Amino acid sequence: MGNLSVIKSTYEGANSQENARNTAAALAADAHWTEAAGFPYAGTYVGFDAIVENVFTRLGTEWENFQFKVESYVAQGDKVFAYGNYSGIYKATGRAMNARVAHLWTLANGKVTHFEQFVDSHTVQMAIADQ
């Protein structure tokens, strides 16, 4: 399976559980996952368990209908770039957001070694901020 196919499998499964399984299978044991500065889960997490604890569990519990709709992909060599929009409703405030986002994946030997998120964090912060 080529790099683009590996990354597409993390977004285009039949449901979020399949995407999670595909993401777990795609990650190298010591994969570095970086959420952008300004995003509520900002930081770099190493390994699947840390990523689940600090990113996916929080997305699943703090947001209603949080999703990333991929607009397109760009692949070259060991890099795959996926871009599109995040959307969801922050449960604590009831406010919706729609934010532009891009994910840069780096792979080696068919496994993800690095992930970096680029996002319009202002839009996300407006949904979560107490006003």
Helices and strands as residue ranges (DSSP letters): H 3-11, H 16-26, E 27-35, E 43-46, H 48-51, I 52-56, H 57-62, E 63-76, E 79-90, E 95-108, E 111-119, H 121-128
